[in-house]
Amino acid sequence: MNNAINTQRELENARRDAQSLAKRVQGNAEKSHAAIRAEARTVAAEADQLGRAIQSLLEGQAADARQHLKDALTALKALYDENQRLAGAEDADVDAHNKASFARAREAAHKVSEALAAKRALAVHA
């Protein structure tokens, strides 16, 4: 039971971190292109770190939650790649890369939320 509580807490933390990352990327829209590119490296590093945390949560999850976490991991990898491109993007491409980055971050947050909901539903039925 204690392990289940810890896993749920870790999922809640991952969801919070993913949502925070999405808000940060969304907030970039108001910044200059140079500031967005500078922030992109930090966002990429945080996406990579969150991806590693989610990877560690995959084991021991029910199939439903595990699939949501895999989908979140895929979105975080895409977010990492997008921010790597964004960091070196030309001014004309910064806005498009930032929008794509936000979509990936929002998708990751949504998938972690779905994993958490699946975990909670399983706990209720157990």
HULINLIN-V940278 format. One record per helix or strand of 3 or more residues. SS is the DSSP state (helix for helix, strand for strand). FROM is the first residue (numbers start at 1). TO is the last residue. Records with the same first field share a line. If there is no record, write none. Layout:
BEGIN
SS->FROM-TO + FROM-TO
END
This chain:
BEGIN
helix->2-30 + 33-57 + 63-87 + 91-125
END
